[in-house]
């Protein structure tokens, strides 16, 4: 987890993990089939952490504040844990996180997000809800990735604090219920 968070998922190798842990280079293979299995375990932990964050917002009553707070928490997660965020949402080319536990946690995370969106907008046709989620998700993920990989240039930014800029992007993404 520390290597992923510090250097990104591309930096993980079983040989280096073994060296860092002070064990033989064969030792990791007693617990993991390969590098992908290690990264799947790290991604699983990331999804579990994200689910916990979303659970806090799902339990509260104010759906308007909860959705906004959950979206801010997602952006903060990307800011605070960029390597883990990249592993979960934009994994390196060639890395397939097809582990059933990871897929189940990813689905649970999505369903938590779905419930927050449903509560915020109220009853609507399923098709409309799904399209709204895709638009909201695309904006949110795009904003988080932009902050990580392609920092906004000074000429792009109005005179806003980081919190104000994030709030403005979320306002645009959420729209009017």
C-alpha positions as CSV (number, residue, x, y, z in Angstrom):
1,X,0.0,0.0,0.0
2,X,2.8,2.4,0.9
3,X,4.6,1.8,-2.4
4,X,1.4,2.3,-4.4
5,X,0.5,5.5,-2.5
6,X,4.0,6.9,-2.7
7,X,5.1,5.9,-6.2
8,X,2.0,4.6,-8.0
9,X,1.0,1.1,-9.0
10,X,3.6,0.9,-11.8
11,X,6.3,0.9,-9.1
12,X,5.2,-2.3,-7.5
13,X,7.3,-5.4,-8.1
14,X,7.3,-8.6,-6.0
15,X,11.0,-8.6,-5.9
16,X,11.1,-5.1,-4.4
17,X,8.3,-5.9,-2.0
18,X,10.2,-8.9,-0.7
19,X,13.3,-6.8,-0.3
20,X,11.4,-4.1,1.6
21,X,9.8,-6.7,3.8
22,X,13.2,-8.4,4.5
23,X,12.1,-11.8,3.1
24,X,13.3,-14.0,0.3
25,X,12.2,-13.1,-3.2
26,X,10.2,-16.3,-3.3
27,X,8.2,-15.4,-0.1
28,X,5.5,-13.2,-1.8
29,X,4.5,-16.1,-4.0
30,X,3.4,-18.1,-1.0
31,X,0.6,-15.5,-0.5
32,X,0.0,-14.0,-4.0
33,X,0.0,-15.6,-7.5
34,X,1.6,-12.6,-9.1
35,X,2.0,-8.9,-9.2
36,X,-1.6,-8.4,-10.3
37,X,-2.8,-10.3,-7.3
38,X,-0.9,-8.0,-5.0
39,X,-2.3,-4.9,-6.7
40,X,-5.8,-6.4,-6.6
41,X,-5.4,-6.7,-2.8
42,X,-4.3,-3.1,-2.6
43,X,-7.2,-2.0,-4.8
44,X,-9.7,-4.0,-2.7
45,X,-8.5,-2.2,0.4
46,X,-8.9,1.1,-1.4
47,X,-12.5,0.3,-2.4
48,X,-13.3,-0.8,1.2
49,X,-12.0,2.6,2.4
50,X,-14.1,4.5,-0.2
51,X,-17.2,2.4,0.7
52,X,-16.6,3.4,4.4
53,X,-16.5,7.1,3.4
54,X,-19.6,6.8,1.3
55,X,-21.4,4.9,4.1
56,X,-21.0,8.0,6.4
57,X,-22.9,10.1,3.8
58,X,-25.5,7.5,3.1
59,X,-26.5,7.3,6.8
60,X,-27.1,11.0,7.2
61,X,-30.5,12.6,6.4
62,X,-29.8,15.7,4.3
63,X,-29.5,14.3,0.8
64,X,-28.4,17.7,-0.7
65,X,-25.4,18.1,1.6
66,X,-24.6,14.3,1.6
67,X,-24.2,14.1,-2.2
68,X,-22.0,17.1,-2.3
69,X,-19.9,15.9,0.7
70,X,-19.5,12.5,-0.9
71,X,-18.3,14.1,-4.1
72,X,-15.8,16.3,-2.2
73,X,-14.6,13.2,-0.3
74,X,-14.0,11.4,-3.6
75,X,-11.9,14.3,-4.8
76,X,-10.0,14.5,-1.5
77,X,-9.4,10.7,-1.7
78,X,-7.7,11.3,-5.1
79,X,-5.7,14.2,-3.7
80,X,-4.6,12.4,-0.5
81,X,-4.0,8.9,-2.0
82,X,-3.1,9.5,-5.7
83,X,-1.4,6.2,-6.3
84,X,-4.2,4.2,-4.8
85,X,-6.8,6.3,-6.7
86,X,-5.0,5.7,-10.0
87,X,-4.8,1.9,-9.3
88,X,-8.6,1.8,-8.6
89,X,-9.9,4.1,-11.3
90,X,-7.2,4.4,-14.0
91,X,-5.0,1.3,-13.6
92,X,-1.8,1.0,-15.7
93,X,-2.1,-0.5,-19.2
94,X,-2.1,-4.2,-19.2
95,X,-3.3,-4.5,-15.5
96,X,-6.6,-6.3,-15.3
97,X,-8.1,-6.2,-11.8
98,X,-10.6,-9.0,-12.4
99,X,-10.4,-10.5,-8.9
100,X,-14.1,-11.2,-7.9
101,X,-13.6,-9.5,-4.5
102,X,-12.3,-6.4,-6.2
103,X,-15.2,-6.4,-8.7
104,X,-17.7,-6.9,-5.9
105,X,-16.2,-4.0,-3.9
106,X,-16.2,-1.8,-7.0
107,X,-19.9,-2.6,-7.5
108,X,-20.7,-1.9,-3.9
109,X,-18.9,1.4,-4.2
110,X,-20.9,2.3,-7.3
111,X,-24.2,1.2,-5.6
112,X,-23.5,3.5,-2.6
113,X,-22.9,6.3,-5.1
114,X,-26.1,5.4,-6.9
115,X,-28.1,5.5,-3.7
116,X,-26.8,9.0,-2.9
117,X,-27.7,10.3,-6.3
118,X,-31.1,8.7,-6.2
119,X,-31.8,10.4,-2.8
120,X,-30.6,13.7,-4.1
121,X,-32.6,13.9,-7.3
122,X,-35.7,11.9,-6.1
123,X,-37.7,9.5,-8.1
124,X,-37.0,9.4,-11.8
125,X,-37.1,7.1,-14.7
126,X,-34.3,4.5,-14.5
127,X,-32.8,5.5,-17.8
128,X,-32.7,9.2,-16.8
129,X,-31.1,8.3,-13.5
130,X,-28.4,6.2,-15.2
131,X,-27.6,8.9,-17.7
132,X,-27.4,11.5,-14.9
133,X,-25.0,9.2,-13.0
134,X,-22.7,8.8,-16.1
135,X,-22.6,12.5,-16.6
136,X,-21.9,13.2,-12.9
137,X,-19.3,10.4,-12.7
138,X,-17.6,11.5,-15.9
139,X,-17.3,15.1,-14.6
140,X,-16.1,14.0,-11.1
141,X,-13.6,11.4,-12.4
142,X,-12.3,13.8,-15.1
143,X,-11.9,16.6,-12.5
144,X,-10.0,14.3,-10.1
145,X,-7.7,12.9,-12.9
146,X,-7.1,16.4,-14.1
147,X,-6.0,17.5,-10.7
148,X,-3.6,14.5,-10.5
149,X,-2.2,14.3,-14.0
150,X,-2.7,17.6,-15.7
151,X,-2.8,20.4,-13.1
152,X,-4.9,23.3,-14.1
153,X,-2.8,26.2,-15.4
154,X,-3.0,29.6,-13.9
155,X,-4.7,31.1,-17.0
156,X,-7.5,28.6,-16.6
157,X,-8.3,29.4,-13.1
158,X,-10.5,32.3,-11.9
159,X,-9.5,33.8,-8.6
160,X,-10.9,31.0,-6.5
161,X,-9.5,28.9,-3.6
162,X,-9.1,25.2,-4.2
163,X,-12.3,24.6,-2.2
164,X,-14.2,27.2,-4.2
165,X,-13.1,25.7,-7.5
166,X,-14.1,22.2,-6.4
167,X,-17.5,23.5,-5.3
168,X,-18.0,25.3,-8.7
169,X,-17.1,22.1,-10.6
170,X,-19.5,20.1,-8.4
171,X,-22.3,22.6,-8.8
172,X,-21.9,22.3,-12.6
173,X,-21.9,18.5,-12.4
174,X,-24.8,18.2,-10.0
175,X,-27.0,20.8,-11.7
176,X,-30.5,21.5,-10.4
177,X,-32.4,18.6,-9.0
